[in-house]
Amino acid sequence: MDETAVNIHAFVSYRHNRPPDIQTRDKLEELCAGKSISLIYDEKVTSEGDSLITFMEDLTAARCVFLFLSAAYFQSAYTLYELVSIHEQPDLDRHFVHPVRVTADMVTYQRTAMETYWQEHEAVRNELSRLLKQPDHALVWQRVVVAWDALVFPFLDTLQPALEEGDADAILQKRVGDMQQSVKVAIAETTKRLHEKVKSEIGRILGNQYIPGNKLKRELRLDPSIETQAIAQRLAEEPDVGQAIAVITRVVQTQAKLLAAKPEQWDECLSDAEQLCGWLLINSVDPVWWFHNELKMQRAARGGISHAFSLGDPAYIEVIISRSILQAARYDLNEYGKAKPVAENHDGTLLFDATEDATDELLLARLYKRLHRSPRVPSQVAELLEGIYSRAYSFYRTGQGKPVYYLVTQEQLELLESRSWFAEAQKKLAGYLQFICCDLQCQPYEQPACREDQTLLLDQVALLLSLRNGEENSYA
């Protein structure tokens, strides 16, 4: 096992019924394991009755994909669908697509052989048209050609030894090493940018001087002579976010006594502490999880109003959303003293019974009431949608780009997505309002979203927030 590697996962697009491809897959999986890469393929993660389309959608949207190139790859509607869909992913330049030349006949002139096969096999044309939801075969073929030109031709137009005529282990080892190294660099660069942003914001907040730097230095065991930016850097790069929040909590708790007769200064102190906490929280998102989910989140925000995440604690979704727009995560206390997300006081659970034969008006009316805080609602679907859009947009602007979001169950999410008005709502509300399901189980190959225990981390946040109520217990 490579101790310097990062634990990532990669999908493989291949003809799964061909012995050469299966042998290559198995060898690649063995080599990937040595580089801390989990190789994902259909037989490994799907069972009888699972949706083939769902798996292929996961594959084509993945950050890391190996393509097994052979003449047979371009004779299947399913692998052609994967090729086209991978190419048509937004931000393709931020994906890591690594072709592997499996057979010696896989050279540039296979482009002509591919077209001949396409013209002679109507069943392949029909199935790919169905998968791509494009009835015009000529337009489907153009999409195949564009994908070939972008993903396959540049690879074949360079000297690339085929597995069947070279040292297969060495060739595959290089492809695996290239992917691991490029991903490692990408994760490091993203993490560095995040730390710079968090450090800048922490430095700005500490510059207000409501939280004494000398006490922070003592708690962090730093040289008393260092500047504020050094404190900010130490906090921004602290791998144990819960510990960093605990340090701030202890410092602020001592300030509570000193500022007891100065309520305005105490309010400013507590406000700054909560902002520091919010910025530190987005550091708790696991860098590898973020690598695999960042683009998916961005696509969902641009073009959809519903998505799902595997989270240990649903309230942690506030950190994920804040990470995506680089804002401090904001929390409040619920009636039980636990941390709950704050998003203009409209986030939370959207309560309705998905087992009922709920009408469109009922579902939209409940959402309208939550946004407008009004017992009265319009009677028409179009008016309800327009009112929901205008208010969600207003909150989005007020929240500096943070969407209004509601937590729903998987059942409720499916009900919402089945409504006749949902497509129109997506067009108007994408980016401004989101329905989020956190009920999913984490796949065996996936990293947890948080580097720490989410519930324990949020409880540390709640402890800091409880100082609003004048609690003066020692948290050392």
C-alpha positions as CSV (number, residue, x, y, z in Angstrom):
1,M,0.0,0.0,0.0
2,D,1.3,3.4,-1.0
3,E,1.5,5.4,2.2
4,T,1.7,8.7,0.3
5,A,-1.5,8.1,-1.7
6,V,-4.9,9.5,-1.1
7,N,-7.9,7.1,-0.8
8,I,-10.1,7.7,-3.8
9,H,-12.3,5.6,-6.0
10,A,-12.4,5.3,-9.8
11,F,-15.0,3.7,-12.2
12,V,-14.1,1.6,-15.2
13,S,-16.0,1.7,-18.5
14,Y,-15.5,-1.6,-20.4
15,R,-17.2,-4.5,-22.2
16,H,-17.9,-6.6,-19.2
17,N,-18.6,-9.9,-21.1
18,R,-15.2,-10.1,-22.8
19,P,-12.5,-12.2,-21.2
20,P,-9.7,-9.8,-22.1
21,D,-11.5,-6.9,-20.5
22,I,-12.4,-8.9,-17.4
23,Q,-8.7,-10.0,-17.0
24,T,-7.6,-6.4,-17.5
25,R,-10.2,-5.2,-14.9
26,D,-9.1,-7.7,-12.3
27,K,-5.4,-6.8,-12.8
28,L,-6.2,-3.1,-12.7
29,E,-8.2,-3.6,-9.5
30,E,-5.2,-5.3,-7.9
31,L,-2.8,-2.5,-8.9
32,C,-5.3,0.2,-7.8
33,A,-5.5,-1.3,-4.4
34,G,-1.8,-0.8,-4.1
35,K,-2.3,2.9,-4.7
36,S,-5.3,3.3,-2.4
37,I,-7.8,3.5,-5.3
38,S,-11.0,1.5,-5.0
39,L,-12.0,0.3,-8.5
40,I,-15.7,0.4,-9.1
41,Y,-17.5,-1.6,-11.8
42,D,-20.9,-3.0,-12.4
43,E,-20.5,-6.6,-11.0
44,K,-18.9,-5.2,-7.9
45,V,-21.7,-2.8,-6.8
46,T,-24.9,-3.9,-8.5
47,S,-27.3,-6.7,-7.8
48,E,-30.2,-8.3,-9.5
49,G,-33.0,-5.8,-9.9
50,D,-30.7,-2.7,-9.7
51,S,-31.1,0.0,-12.3
52,L,-28.5,-0.2,-15.0
53,I,-29.1,3.4,-15.9
54,T,-28.5,4.6,-12.4
55,F,-25.1,2.8,-12.3
56,M,-24.1,4.2,-15.7
57,E,-25.1,7.7,-14.5
58,D,-22.9,7.3,-11.5
59,L,-20.1,6.1,-13.7
60,T,-20.3,8.9,-16.3
61,A,-20.5,11.6,-13.6
62,A,-17.5,10.2,-11.6
63,R,-14.4,12.4,-11.2
64,C,-12.2,9.4,-12.1
65,V,-12.8,6.9,-14.9
66,F,-10.7,4.3,-16.7
67,L,-11.7,3.6,-20.4
68,F,-10.8,0.1,-21.7
69,L,-10.4,0.8,-25.4
70,S,-10.9,-2.1,-27.9
71,A,-12.8,-2.5,-31.1
72,A,-15.6,-4.2,-29.2
73,Y,-16.0,-1.1,-26.9
74,F,-17.4,0.8,-29.9
75,Q,-19.8,-2.0,-30.9
76,S,-22.1,-1.7,-27.8
77,A,-24.8,0.8,-27.2
78,Y,-24.0,0.8,-23.5
79,T,-20.3,1.6,-23.7
80,L,-21.0,4.2,-26.4
81,Y,-23.6,5.7,-24.0
82,E,-20.9,5.9,-21.3
83,L,-18.4,7.5,-23.7
84,V,-20.8,10.1,-24.9
85,S,-22.2,10.9,-21.4
86,I,-18.6,11.2,-19.9
87,H,-17.7,13.6,-22.7
88,E,-20.9,15.7,-22.2
89,Q,-20.3,16.2,-18.4
90,P,-20.0,19.8,-17.5
91,D,-16.5,20.8,-16.4
92,L,-15.0,17.8,-18.3
93,D,-11.6,19.3,-17.9
94,R,-11.9,18.8,-14.1
95,H,-12.6,15.1,-14.6
96,F,-9.8,12.5,-14.7
97,V,-10.5,10.2,-17.7
98,H,-7.7,7.7,-18.3
99,P,-7.9,5.5,-21.5
100,V,-6.3,2.1,-21.5
101,R,-5.4,0.5,-24.9
102,V,-6.4,-3.1,-24.3
103,T,-6.0,-4.6,-27.8
104,A,-3.4,-4.0,-30.5
105,D,-6.0,-3.3,-33.2
106,M,-7.3,-0.3,-31.2
107,V,-5.7,2.4,-33.4
108,T,-7.0,5.6,-35.0
109,Y,-8.4,3.8,-38.1
110,Q,-10.9,2.1,-35.8
111,R,-12.9,5.3,-36.3
112,T,-13.8,4.1,-39.7
113,A,-14.6,0.6,-38.5
114,M,-16.8,2.1,-35.8
115,E,-18.8,4.0,-38.3
116,T,-19.2,0.9,-40.5
117,Y,-20.5,-1.2,-37.6
118,W,-22.9,1.6,-36.6
119,Q,-24.4,1.7,-40.1
120,E,-24.8,-2.1,-40.3
121,H,-26.4,-2.6,-36.8
122,E,-29.8,-1.0,-36.4
123,A,-30.3,-2.6,-32.9
124,V,-27.2,-0.7,-31.6
125,R,-28.5,2.6,-33.1
126,N,-31.9,2.1,-31.6
127,E,-30.7,1.3,-28.2
128,L,-28.2,4.2,-28.0
129,S,-31.0,6.5,-29.2
130,R,-33.2,5.3,-26.4
131,L,-30.5,5.7,-23.8
132,L,-29.6,9.2,-25.0
133,K,-33.3,10.1,-25.5
134,Q,-32.4,11.3,-29.0
135,P,-34.6,9.7,-31.7
136,D,-32.6,11.1,-34.6
137,H,-29.8,8.6,-35.4
138,A,-27.8,11.1,-37.3
139,L,-27.6,13.4,-34.3
140,V,-26.7,10.5,-32.0
141,W,-23.9,9.6,-34.3
142,Q,-22.5,13.1,-34.3
143,R,-22.4,13.0,-30.5
144,V,-20.4,9.7,-30.7
145,V,-18.0,11.3,-33.1
146,V,-17.5,14.4,-31.0
147,A,-16.8,12.2,-27.9
148,W,-14.3,10.1,-30.0
149,D,-12.5,13.2,-31.1
150,A,-12.2,14.6,-27.6
151,L,-11.5,11.5,-25.5
152,V,-10.2,8.7,-27.7
153,F,-8.4,10.2,-30.7
154,P,-5.9,12.3,-28.7
155,F,-4.9,9.2,-26.7
156,L,-4.4,7.0,-29.8
157,D,-2.6,9.7,-31.7
158,T,0.4,9.3,-29.4
159,L,2.6,6.2,-28.9
160,Q,0.5,4.1,-26.5
161,P,1.5,0.4,-26.2
162,A,-1.4,-2.1,-26.1
163,L,-1.8,-4.5,-23.2
164,E,-1.8,-7.6,-25.4
165,E,1.5,-6.7,-27.0
166,G,3.5,-5.1,-24.2
167,D,4.2,-5.4,-20.5
168,A,0.6,-5.2,-19.3
169,D,1.5,-4.8,-15.6
170,A,3.9,-2.0,-16.3
171,I,1.4,-0.2,-18.6
172,L,-1.4,-0.5,-16.1
173,Q,0.8,0.5,-13.3
174,K,1.7,3.7,-15.1
175,R,-2.0,4.6,-15.8
176,V,-2.8,4.0,-12.1
177,G,0.2,6.0,-10.9
178,D,-0.7,8.9,-13.3
179,M,-4.3,9.0,-12.0
180,Q,-3.3,8.8,-8.3
181,Q,-0.7,11.6,-8.7
182,S,-3.0,14.0,-10.7
183,V,-5.8,13.5,-8.2
184,K,-3.5,14.0,-5.3
185,V,-2.3,17.3,-6.8
186,A,-5.9,18.5,-7.5
187,I,-6.9,17.7,-3.9
188,A,-3.9,19.5,-2.4
189,E,-4.6,22.6,-4.5
190,T,-8.2,22.7,-3.6
191,T,-7.4,22.3,0.1
192,K,-4.8,25.0,-0.1
193,R,-7.3,27.5,-1.6
194,L,-9.7,26.6,1.2
195,H,-7.2,27.1,3.9
196,E,-6.2,30.5,2.4
197,K,-9.8,31.6,2.4
198,V,-10.4,30.4,6.0
199,K,-7.2,32.0,7.2
200,S,-8.1,35.3,5.6
201,E,-11.6,35.3,7.2
202,I,-10.3,34.3,10.6
203,G,-7.6,37.0,10.5
204,R,-10.3,39.5,9.6
205,I,-12.5,38.5,12.6
206,L,-9.6,38.4,15.0
207,G,-8.7,41.9,13.9
208,N,-11.8,43.1,15.6
209,Q,-10.1,42.3,18.9
210,Y,-13.2,41.2,20.7
211,I,-11.6,37.8,21.1
212,P,-8.2,38.3,22.8
213,G,-5.3,37.1,20.8
214,N,-3.1,36.6,23.9
215,K,-5.5,34.0,25.3
216,L,-5.8,32.2,22.0
217,K,-2.0,32.0,21.9
218,R,-1.9,30.4,25.3
219,E,-4.6,27.9,24.5
220,L,-2.8,27.0,21.2
221,R,0.6,27.0,22.8
222,L,2.0,29.6,20.4
223,D,4.8,32.0,20.8
224,P,3.4,35.2,22.6
225,S,5.2,37.4,20.0
226,I,3.5,36.1,16.9
227,E,1.2,38.2,14.8
228,T,-2.6,37.7,14.4
229,Q,-2.1,36.1,10.9
230,A,0.0,33.4,12.5
231,I,-2.9,32.6,14.9
232,A,-5.3,32.5,11.9
233,Q,-3.0,30.1,10.0
234,R,-2.7,27.8,13.0
235,L,-6.5,27.7,13.4
236,A,-7.1,27.3,9.6
237,E,-4.7,24.4,9.3
238,E,-5.8,22.6,12.5
239,P,-6.9,19.1,11.5
240,D,-9.0,18.6,14.6
241,V,-11.8,21.1,14.0
242,G,-13.6,20.1,17.2
243,Q,-10.5,20.9,19.2
244,A,-10.2,24.3,17.5
245,I,-13.8,25.1,18.4
246,A,-13.2,24.0,21.9
247,V,-10.2,26.4,22.2
248,I,-12.4,29.3,21.0
249,T,-15.2,28.2,23.4
250,R,-12.8,28.2,26.4
251,V,-11.5,31.7,25.5
252,V,-14.9,33.1,25.0
253,Q,-16.2,31.5,28.3
254,T,-13.5,33.5,30.2
255,Q,-14.6,36.6,28.4
256,A,-18.2,36.1,29.5
257,K,-17.2,37.0,33.1
258,L,-15.0,39.9,32.1
259,L,-17.7,41.5,29.9
260,A,-20.6,40.8,32.1
261,A,-21.1,44.5,32.7
262,K,-20.5,45.3,29.0
263,P,-23.3,43.7,27.1
264,E,-22.5,45.3,23.7
265,Q,-18.9,44.1,23.8
266,W,-20.0,40.6,25.0
267,D,-22.5,40.4,22.0
268,E,-19.7,41.3,19.6
269,C,-17.3,38.8,21.2
270,L,-19.9,36.0,20.9
271,S,-20.8,37.0,17.3
272,D,-17.1,36.9,16.3
273,A,-16.8,33.5,18.0
274,E,-19.7,32.1,16.1
275,Q,-18.3,33.4,12.8
276,L,-14.9,31.8,13.6
277,C,-16.8,28.5,14.4
278,G,-18.6,28.7,11.1
279,W,-15.4,29.2,9.1
280,L,-13.7,26.4,10.9
281,L,-16.5,24.0,10.3
282,I,-16.1,24.0,6.5
283,N,-12.5,22.8,7.1
284,S,-14.1,19.7,8.6
285,V,-15.3,18.5,5.2
286,D,-13.2,15.5,4.2
287,P,-11.0,16.6,1.2
288,V,-11.4,13.3,-0.7
289,W,-15.2,13.4,-0.2
290,W,-15.2,16.9,-1.5
291,F,-13.1,15.9,-4.5
292,H,-15.7,13.3,-5.5
293,N,-18.8,15.5,-4.8
294,E,-17.8,19.1,-5.6
295,L,-18.8,19.0,-9.3
296,K,-22.0,17.1,-8.5
297,M,-23.0,19.8,-6.1
298,Q,-22.2,22.5,-8.5
299,R,-24.2,20.9,-11.3
300,A,-27.2,20.3,-8.9
301,A,-27.1,23.9,-7.8
302,R,-27.1,25.2,-11.4
303,G,-29.7,22.8,-12.9
304,G,-31.7,21.2,-10.2
305,I,-33.6,21.7,-6.9
306,S,-33.2,18.2,-5.5
307,H,-30.3,16.0,-4.5
308,A,-29.2,13.5,-1.9
309,F,-26.1,12.9,0.3
310,S,-24.9,10.2,2.6
311,L,-24.5,12.1,5.9
312,G,-24.1,10.8,9.5
313,D,-26.1,13.8,10.8
314,P,-28.6,15.6,8.6
315,A,-27.7,18.9,10.3
316,Y,-24.2,18.7,8.9
317,I,-25.7,19.6,5.5
318,E,-25.3,23.2,6.5
319,V,-21.5,22.7,6.4
320,I,-21.6,21.1,3.0
321,I,-23.6,23.9,1.5
322,S,-21.4,26.5,3.1
323,R,-18.3,24.8,1.8
324,S,-19.7,24.9,-1.7
325,I,-20.2,28.7,-1.7
326,L,-17.3,29.5,0.7
327,Q,-19.4,31.0,3.5
328,A,-19.3,30.5,7.2
329,A,-21.7,27.8,8.3
330,R,-24.4,29.2,10.5
331,Y,-26.1,27.3,13.4
332,D,-28.6,28.0,16.1
333,L,-29.9,25.9,19.0
334,N,-33.1,24.0,18.7
335,E,-35.5,23.4,21.6
336,Y,-33.4,20.5,22.8
337,G,-30.2,22.5,22.9
338,K,-28.8,20.8,19.8
339,A,-27.2,22.6,16.8
340,K,-29.6,23.3,13.9
341,P,-28.8,25.0,10.6
342,V,-29.7,28.6,10.2
343,A,-30.8,29.8,6.7
344,E,-33.0,32.8,7.2
345,N,-34.9,30.6,9.6
346,H,-36.6,28.8,6.7
347,D,-34.4,25.7,6.6
348,G,-35.3,22.5,8.3
349,T,-37.6,19.7,7.7
350,L,-40.5,20.1,5.3
351,L,-43.2,18.1,6.9
352,F,-45.8,16.3,4.8
353,D,-46.9,12.7,4.5
354,A,-45.6,11.2,1.3
355,T,-47.9,8.2,1.7
356,E,-51.0,10.4,1.3
357,D,-52.4,11.2,-2.1
358,A,-51.1,14.7,-1.6
359,T,-52.3,17.3,-4.1
360,D,-50.0,19.7,-5.9
361,E,-51.8,22.6,-4.2
362,L,-51.2,21.0,-0.7
363,L,-47.5,20.4,-1.3
364,L,-46.9,23.9,-2.7
365,A,-49.1,25.6,-0.2
366,R,-47.0,24.3,2.7
367,L,-43.9,25.5,1.0
368,Y,-45.4,28.9,0.3
369,K,-46.5,29.2,3.9
370,R,-43.0,28.4,5.2
371,L,-41.4,31.0,2.9
372,H,-43.9,33.8,3.4
373,R,-44.9,33.0,7.0
374,S,-48.4,33.5,5.9
375,P,-51.5,31.5,6.7
376,R,-53.1,32.6,3.4
377,V,-51.9,31.2,0.1
378,P,-53.0,31.6,-3.6
379,S,-55.3,28.9,-5.0
380,Q,-53.6,28.3,-8.3
381,V,-50.4,26.2,-8.9
382,A,-48.9,28.9,-11.2
383,E,-49.4,31.6,-8.5
384,L,-48.0,29.4,-5.8
385,L,-44.9,28.7,-7.9
386,E,-44.4,32.3,-8.7
387,G,-44.7,33.3,-5.0
388,I,-42.2,30.6,-4.0
389,Y,-39.8,31.6,-6.6
390,S,-39.8,35.3,-5.8
391,R,-39.4,34.8,-2.1
392,A,-36.7,32.1,-2.5
393,Y,-34.8,34.5,-4.8
394,S,-35.1,37.3,-2.3
395,F,-33.7,35.1,0.5
396,Y,-30.9,34.0,-1.9
397,R,-29.9,37.6,-2.5
398,T,-30.1,38.4,1.3
399,G,-28.1,35.4,2.1
400,Q,-25.3,36.3,-0.3
401,G,-25.8,33.3,-2.5
402,K,-26.9,30.6,0.0
403,P,-30.0,28.8,-1.1
404,V,-33.1,28.1,1.0
405,Y,-33.1,24.4,1.6
406,Y,-35.4,21.8,3.1
407,L,-34.6,18.3,4.4
408,V,-36.9,15.6,3.1
409,T,-37.0,11.8,3.2
410,Q,-36.2,9.7,0.2
411,E,-39.9,8.9,-0.1
412,Q,-40.8,12.6,0.0
413,L,-38.1,13.5,-2.5
414,E,-39.5,10.9,-5.0
415,L,-43.0,12.3,-4.5
416,L,-41.9,15.9,-5.2
417,E,-40.0,14.8,-8.3
418,S,-43.0,13.0,-9.6
419,R,-45.3,16.1,-9.7
420,S,-46.3,17.6,-12.9
421,W,-45.0,21.0,-11.9
422,F,-41.6,19.8,-10.8
423,A,-39.9,20.4,-14.2
424,E,-41.1,24.0,-14.3
425,A,-40.1,24.5,-10.7
426,Q,-36.5,23.3,-11.5
427,K,-36.2,25.9,-14.3
428,K,-37.3,28.8,-12.0
429,L,-35.8,27.7,-8.6
430,A,-32.5,26.1,-9.5
431,G,-29.8,27.6,-7.3
432,Y,-32.3,29.4,-5.1
433,L,-34.2,26.5,-3.4
434,Q,-33.2,22.9,-2.7
435,F,-34.9,19.8,-1.4
436,I,-32.2,17.6,0.2
437,C,-32.4,14.0,1.3
438,C,-29.7,12.8,3.8
439,D,-31.2,9.3,4.3
440,L,-28.8,7.5,1.9
441,Q,-26.3,4.9,3.2
442,C,-22.7,5.6,2.4
443,Q,-21.4,3.2,-0.4
444,P,-18.5,0.9,0.8
445,Y,-16.0,2.7,-1.4
446,E,-17.0,6.3,-0.3
447,Q,-15.3,8.4,2.3
448,P,-17.5,9.9,5.1
449,A,-18.3,13.5,4.3
450,C,-16.7,14.7,7.6
451,R,-13.2,14.0,8.9
452,E,-14.7,13.8,12.4
453,D,-17.8,12.4,14.0
454,Q,-20.5,14.8,12.7
455,T,-22.8,14.6,15.7
456,L,-20.0,15.1,18.2
457,L,-18.6,18.0,16.2
458,L,-22.0,19.7,16.0
459,D,-22.4,19.2,19.8
460,Q,-19.2,21.1,20.2
461,V,-20.8,23.9,18.2
462,A,-23.9,23.7,20.4
463,L,-21.7,24.1,23.5
464,L,-20.3,27.4,22.1
465,L,-23.8,28.6,21.1
466,S,-25.0,27.9,24.6
467,L,-22.9,30.8,25.9
468,R,-25.6,33.0,24.5
469,N,-27.7,31.9,27.4
470,G,-25.1,33.0,30.0
471,E,-23.8,29.5,30.8
472,E,-20.5,29.9,32.6
473,N,-19.4,26.3,33.1
474,S,-15.7,25.5,32.6
475,Y,-15.1,23.7,29.3
476,A,-11.4,23.1,29.9
